[in-house]
């Protein structure tokens, strides 16, 4: 067998801290280590998209576009990667094509090289606009298939999806195992099947939640996977990814040797160790997310979804109901067409399961998002819905169900967004921040303006001799 150099995508600047500390790492914490990371030789550094955009605006009072530009200025040799939720962009509902296209255009213009695009239902119709826009802008369009288990998800299913992705014009395929459900034997079978179905490079993204991720990556690579996602050790394991240094060492002197320098990686780890400690000390990094949670395999609940469920029950003073809710999740998932559990379908299924348990009657209260899913507004599920649940949840609204792509029914949205953001707009990208998170963006814009006013006042005072310059 010819040697095949394995490529590594580093997740510490996006998914690793999203998974472990709810996406709270600041740009200021990232920038000092960027020059050293740029010398490693990563396939890409995932640093944007997912929940980073929302967290920047909402919690960190940072401009996500400014973060991207600063990272791009530092990463001179390494491609930057983002996670993009298909027609939902980085939000939780479908947007019109004009918003999707403009978001892709601005993401690439501000520094993104690889756009990883996924849909929570693996409905390829919800990926096409983003894929075409990425290719048009000269970016690398990678389609991520949300991995899940169930009767419908056979090897044939994954192979058909892979062929569809290739025909769509994407540049590579990622298996996105958000819950840590992909076990080693299944990884061998899946990668082998995909390799027989497509010539596109295959990347594997998994989480350590269930404890098998490193073994899964080993088997996936031996079966032909081209790229794996890992996180530098201080932000690895638990609900994050396997550790970069460990995987580099594991493949050393094998046909898949990454060629990455362990001493240089140790320098990166050394930098992030005190940042990890800071988040342990302030309570943001909860030891609960660092262990192995075998319930993941039993109930197919991703780490982020599990913490959401715990939080929802705690708010209601019903923490003792967690086990009942975990047992209800697979039942709700089956009722709702067996979707993969990833944003936003994980929130829809999880919240509905909580209501079903707390109300003491299933579907006594049905959330608007559950109704929208049953109406086809998120796309097509692989399995049909439970007709009794459809009847109870929708009643007379059943006739409103759609079978077309939801975005086909959404009129262009940018002109309205432009009007609404005009009083606050300082850059083109502000329109997109507003489009995704209107209230949060406006709060941030007001904060930004107040900060600038303070700075201007300070500057004026210093010019008038009020401060020593």
Secondary structure, DSSP 8 states (H G I E B T S, - for coil): ------EEEE-IIIIIHHHHHTT---HHHHHHHHHHHHTT--SEEEEEETTHHHHIIIII---HHHHHHHHHHH-SSS-EEEEE-GGGTTSSS---HHHHHHHHHHHHHTT--EEEEE-TT--GGGTHHHHHHHHHTT-EEEEEEE---STT--HHHHHHHHHHHHHHT-SEEEEEETTS---HHHHHHHHHHHHHH--SEEEEEE-GGGS-HHHHHHHHHHTT--EEEEB-GGG-STTS--BHHHHHHHTTTSTT-----HHHHHHHHHHHHHHHHHHHHTT-S-GGGGS--THHHHH---HHHHHHHHHHHHHTT-GGGHHHHHHHHHHHHHHTT-----TTHHHHHHHHHHHHHHTSSTTSS--HHHHHHHTTSS---SS---HHHHHHHHGGGGGG---S-GGGGS---HHHHHHHHTTT-SSTHHHHHHHH-HHHHHHHHHHHHHHHHHHHHHHHHHHTTSS--
